[in-house]
Amino acid sequence: MLTKLELFQAFVAPAIFISASGLFVLSINTRLMGMVSRLRVFRREKHLAAKAGKKQEAVALQSQIDSIELRAGKIKCAFFYMLLGTIGVMLTCLLLGLSLYEQEVLIIAVILFVLSVLSMSVAMVFYISEVAIALTSVQEEEKLYDLIDSLNIPDDHL
């Protein structure tokens, strides 16, 4: 049976994880919203290019759309696993409190806490993999604009 002091000490680790995951979720959300905004712009530009008969430009834009969608998928997975881990940590706190009355619940709390930390670790792997390709996406975007500029040479320069 846990004493009140031991219970308080047991609550500290999950509480720190909840705070850290909240900041992490905020960061993930900011990245995701930026990607969604870029996707909307690129999709609109692609639509306008296709409508204007600029097939090569539309294909180039689709390549950038695919790249951003890949990154957004990684961020979505990071978001999911971080939230799953956060829920697990909150349930761990609840189970730790219940362990004052039922000792067997403590084992479930420990297992849930370990699974929650593993889920948060998976989220970090997705986040790191997205960050690792973020710069290449910007470099691809620069190449895209160079290609679009070369495709839009005015007729009087030909």
Backbone torsions as a table, in degrees:
resi	resn	phi	psi	omega
1	MET	NA	135.1	179.0
2	LEU	-80.4	139.8	171.8
3	THR	-81.7	170.5	-180.0
4	LYS	-63.8	-37.0	178.2
5	LEU	-66.5	-44.2	178.0
6	GLU	-63.2	-38.6	178.3
7	LEU	-63.9	-44.1	178.0
8	PHE	-60.0	-44.0	178.0
9	GLN	-62.9	-37.8	179.3
10	ALA	-67.4	-29.2	179.3
11	PHE	-74.1	-23.3	-174.4
12	VAL	-62.2	-48.5	-178.2
13	ALA	-60.7	-50.5	177.7
14	PRO	-60.8	-36.5	-179.9
15	ALA	-64.0	-39.3	177.5
16	ILE	-65.2	-40.8	178.5
17	PHE	-63.7	-38.3	179.3
18	ILE	-64.2	-44.9	178.9
19	SER	-63.2	-46.3	-179.8
20	ALA	-64.0	-41.4	-179.3
21	SER	-68.1	-31.8	176.4
22	GLY	-61.9	-43.2	176.7
23	LEU	-66.3	-39.0	179.4
24	PHE	-65.2	-44.0	178.1
25	VAL	-61.5	-38.9	176.9
26	LEU	-60.9	-44.4	178.1
27	SER	-63.4	-44.7	179.2
28	ILE	-61.4	-44.6	-178.6
29	ASN	-61.3	-40.7	178.9
30	THR	-62.0	-45.0	178.8
31	ARG	-62.9	-44.5	-178.2
32	LEU	-63.5	-42.2	179.9
33	MET	-65.5	-36.9	175.8
34	GLY	-62.7	-41.4	179.1
35	MET	-66.6	-41.6	178.7
36	VAL	-61.4	-42.1	178.1
37	SER	-61.7	-45.3	178.6
38	ARG	-63.2	-40.5	179.0
39	LEU	-60.4	-42.6	179.3
40	ARG	-61.7	-42.7	179.7
41	VAL	-64.0	-48.5	-179.0
42	PHE	-63.8	-39.2	178.6
43	ARG	-65.5	-38.6	177.7
44	ARG	-65.8	-45.5	178.7
45	GLU	-61.6	-38.6	178.7
46	LYS	-64.9	-43.4	178.9
47	HIS	-60.8	-46.0	-180.0
48	LEU	-65.2	-38.8	178.9
49	ALA	-65.3	-44.4	179.4
50	ALA	-64.2	-40.4	179.9
51	LYS	-64.9	-33.5	-179.9
52	ALA	-85.2	2.1	179.1
53	GLY	79.5	16.1	179.0
54	LYS	-92.1	77.5	-173.3
55	LYS	-63.0	-44.4	-179.2
56	GLN	-63.3	-39.1	178.3
57	GLU	-65.4	-41.4	178.8
58	ALA	-63.4	-39.4	178.0
59	VAL	-65.7	-42.2	178.8
60	ALA	-63.5	-40.5	178.4
61	LEU	-66.5	-36.9	178.7
62	GLN	-62.0	-36.4	177.6
63	SER	-60.7	-42.5	178.8
64	GLN	-68.5	-38.8	177.1
65	ILE	-60.1	-45.1	179.3
66	ASP	-60.7	-41.1	179.6
67	SER	-63.3	-45.2	-179.4
68	ILE	-68.8	-36.5	177.9
69	GLU	-64.4	-36.6	176.4
70	LEU	-62.3	-46.8	178.5
71	ARG	-63.0	-42.0	180.0
72	ALA	-63.7	-35.4	177.0
73	GLY	-63.1	-40.6	177.7
74	LYS	-65.0	-41.9	179.4
75	ILE	-66.1	-39.2	177.8
76	LYS	-60.6	-42.7	178.0
77	CYS	-64.9	-41.5	177.8
78	ALA	-60.5	-43.6	178.9
79	PHE	-59.3	-49.7	-177.6
80	PHE	-59.8	-50.7	-176.2
81	TYR	-68.7	-32.3	177.4
82	MET	-69.1	-42.3	177.9
83	LEU	-66.0	-39.5	177.3
84	LEU	-61.1	-44.5	177.2
85	GLY	-63.1	-39.2	179.6
86	THR	-64.8	-43.0	177.1
87	ILE	-61.3	-42.7	178.5
88	GLY	-61.5	-40.0	179.3
89	VAL	-66.8	-39.7	178.2
90	MET	-64.7	-40.9	176.9
91	LEU	-66.2	-32.4	175.7
92	THR	-59.6	-44.5	178.0
93	CYS	-59.6	-43.1	178.9
94	LEU	-61.9	-46.2	-179.4
95	LEU	-65.7	-35.2	176.5
96	LEU	-62.0	-39.6	177.0
97	GLY	-65.1	-41.2	178.6
98	LEU	-67.8	-24.4	-179.1
99	SER	-66.7	-14.5	173.7
100	LEU	-63.5	-28.9	-175.9
101	TYR	-104.8	-25.7	-177.4
102	GLU	-138.4	105.0	-173.0
103	GLN	-59.6	-35.1	-176.8
104	GLU	-63.5	-24.3	-179.5
105	VAL	-65.3	-25.8	-179.5
106	LEU	-61.5	-38.8	178.6
107	ILE	-63.6	-42.5	178.4
108	ILE	-64.1	-40.4	179.3
109	ALA	-61.4	-42.7	-179.5
110	VAL	-65.7	-45.0	179.2
111	ILE	-62.1	-44.4	179.5
112	LEU	-63.6	-39.0	178.7
113	PHE	-63.6	-44.1	178.5
114	VAL	-62.0	-44.6	178.2
115	LEU	-63.0	-37.0	179.0
116	SER	-65.9	-42.3	178.3
117	VAL	-65.7	-38.9	176.0
118	LEU	-62.3	-41.0	178.0
119	SER	-62.6	-42.0	177.8
120	MET	-65.7	-34.2	177.2
121	SER	-66.4	-40.2	176.1
122	VAL	-61.6	-41.3	177.7
123	ALA	-59.2	-42.3	179.9
124	MET	-64.3	-36.8	178.0
125	VAL	-63.5	-44.4	177.0
126	PHE	-62.5	-42.8	-179.2
127	TYR	-63.2	-45.6	179.3
128	ILE	-62.7	-40.8	-179.9
129	SER	-65.9	-33.3	177.0
130	GLU	-71.4	-44.4	179.6
131	VAL	-61.7	-36.3	-178.8
132	ALA	-64.2	-31.1	-179.8
133	ILE	-99.4	-1.3	-176.7
134	ALA	-61.7	-43.6	-178.3
135	LEU	-67.7	-37.8	178.3
136	THR	-64.3	-31.3	177.2
137	SER	-65.1	-39.8	178.1
138	VAL	-67.0	-39.7	177.6
139	GLN	-64.7	-39.1	176.1
140	GLU	-63.3	-38.8	179.3
141	GLU	-62.9	-40.6	177.8
142	GLU	-62.1	-44.0	177.0
143	LYS	-62.2	-37.7	178.7
144	LEU	-60.9	-47.1	-179.5
145	TYR	-66.1	-35.6	175.2
146	ASP	-62.9	-41.8	178.9
147	LEU	-64.9	-44.4	179.4
148	ILE	-62.4	-42.0	177.8
149	ASP	-61.4	-40.1	-179.5
150	SER	-70.7	-27.5	179.0
151	LEU	-78.4	-22.0	-176.7
152	ASN	-100.9	38.8	178.1
153	ILE	-71.8	127.8	179.3
154	PRO	-60.4	150.3	-176.2
155	ASP	-60.6	-32.2	-176.4
156	ASP	-72.7	-10.2	178.0
157	HIS	-96.1	0.5	-178.0
158	LEU	-88.2	NA	NA
